[in-house]
């Protein structure tokens, strides 16, 4: 019997055989520090061995573990064998909660890629208190949803506070540049949440409530807020046309949870929304209108049984994604612009030359998991957010991987 008090593994990647899972496995293989004990997990040993054989260096002999995330006994055993779990197994609403509950009970840190309000709300209700008691950090949304949004606002507020500029009154995330594909897993997650929302009015209201993930000290959620701004096309003070960003509603929920968990450093009246800048003039107006109509049609189509079956024929399926050549042309640049109570204005830019939904997300999840595994500068335990758990260390880790993460005060 070993006298080593540590678990068998430092990090287990669950869902390593999926498209983003494979990209995350490669990132870990290339950047995990020497001696970190990593294992790959999934349902098929043959597929796991195939993924492992494609990895460089010592990663080609990483252990593989077969696990079904709906098997409570299996995920309980897995959580007891590792310090950190990173999961790419979605839709999380269908497959995620047993693994979250097992990690929370075992004191095992956890990171995932969910963008599903209903799943995160259920995770909070089921696991927040047990995770706080065990010391586990359950960190949802560690990919393009919602690290740029969450870190962008958190770093902006921190700089404003350091400058003595006071709390934020509001922030807007501007998508300045975005080139890349939408993963089949993201589409499937959206599909599952829309299906449940269509069948359950309570779920539908929750998904549309920007404060849905915020609790007060007694565990009661705050009322809904209208600061998402709806879906209309609009223009800013510079005449730039804007359309709503498809994940803005969910990202806003994560940002508001960060604010609440950190004891309101952004202010209790803080507002937040996300837009895509489409340019000035008639072309910008037409582009913003087309994006808005297209998003509305997609949501309506996926919520309807008949049209959903038609869309399923053309939208990417789970596990599918673009080839390496197409992914290499991907990039993103977002800017969080914020006002403060003192009148000072700030901008935080987060950008990378990566396809945001694939390679970029793999870097963000991989670095989040490595930060949890290395265990320094971690925030509070519980069902938390990237900013709350990793805001003191993740920005520099991303810079070290070629990301731009920079905050500046704007001229008056």
Helices and strands as residue ranges (DSSP letters): E 11-14, H 19-31, E 38-42, H 45-53, G 57-61, E 63-66, H 72-81, E 84-87, H 92-95, H 97-106, E 109-112, H 117-134, E 137-139, H 147-162, E 168-179, H 184-199, H 201-207, E 234-235, E 241-244, H 248-261, E 271-279, H 281-303, H 305-312, H 324-328, E 331-340, E 345-352, H 359-374, E 382-384, H 386-390, H 394-400, E 404-409
